[in-house]
Amino acid sequence: MDASKVNVKQVATYAGAFIAFLIGSGFATGQEIMQYFTAYGYMGVLGSVVVFLLFLYVGISFIMAGYNNKFEKRSDIYPYYCGKTIGTFYDYFSTLFIYMSFIVMIGGAGATVQQQYGLPVAVGGIGMAILAVSTVVFGLGKIVDVIGKIGPTIAVMAITLGIISIFKNPEGLATANEVIPKLNLLKASSNWLFAAGSYVGFCMLWLATFMSAMGAGASSKKEATMGAIFGAIGFSAAVIVVALGLMANVEQVAGSKIPSLILAGNIHPVVALIFSVTVVAGIYTTSVPLLWTVTARIADEKSSKFKTAAIVLAIIGAFVGLKVPFDRLVNIIYVINGYVGIFLLVLMIIKDVKTVGASKVAEQVAVSEEA
């Protein structure tokens, strides 16, 4: 590979976008890492390796599909992989899932504020809903841009927390496999492999339109592909280290709504304070595009109907997000949608295999014609 032809800054931008898009309240709070990986002990670490390999595949596949086909609409990615009928289902279902993910963000904000500051869940949840809908309605996009780099920052902070937590209590990591079965932790699935598949499944419903649009707008196939690869590496490394850090302190974090804040507090109260602010900022930068995406499907952004829809969706989201405990929100919404995503993964593989096969046939025909 000729490194001189690769814009390293652009690759880093693509990788950062990949990571930032996946880091919402579930990852930042540590709740989804607990349910999808830590709860299975060392087999959960193996599950994170499976997640990495699947992220490599889906990230590159989405980017290549967008780059090669230049879809007119972002949602065209679904008919491309699934055909018109199933593709239409995924188009509407993904919109519903994105809205449900917004509800999870509201719950995460409420739980974070409650655990760190002792304030009612409603303060954080309603506050986040107001911030998100204000940004969507008034188009304060520059605010999101200013702190839009927060995703990779959280990943770095989470990795640091995980590493320090492991070194502070290596004995806990050594005995984690014996302790975890006794704690009755909330799990994403009945076994680690299904949990890993479900994790990639729900992330795919976020990534599909985003990554294909990124591929369509890329000036270089190589840079976009490398961005997906390094994004998968960075995010998966964060997952593995955080999972191990939680395992090392699993008795302490068991039952916590925001386990990552406990890890931060173990280092120093000031660290927990800084991390809580970072988590809330990360939830905000994720909440805004989630709410905007759903609202934009209902009405044109410049219309009064758009503003009304955004406000109504934010109110409903806040109501539901504050009624259901955050850990249950993650367990119900992400897990259900994860299995729907797994089916999309199967259809993707079938499509890509057929595409590769057709390409090889075309090459053989061209060679025979030349001969």
KADA-V364364 format. One line per field, one symbol per residue. phi: phi as a letter, one per 40 degrees, with the letter a starting at -180 (. if undefined). Layout:
phi->???
This chain:
phi->.ccccbcdcccccccccdcccccbcccdcgccccccbdcbgcccccccccddcccdccccccccccccbfdcbdcccccdcbgcccccdcdcccccccccccccccccccccccccbgcddcccccdcccccccccccgcccccccbcccddccccccccdcccccccacccccbdcccdcccfccbcacacccccccccdccccccdcccccccccccbccccccccccccccccccccccccccccbccccdgccbcccccccccadcccccccccccccccccccccccdcccccacdccccccccccccccccccccccbddccdccccccdccccccccccccccccccccccccccccccccccc
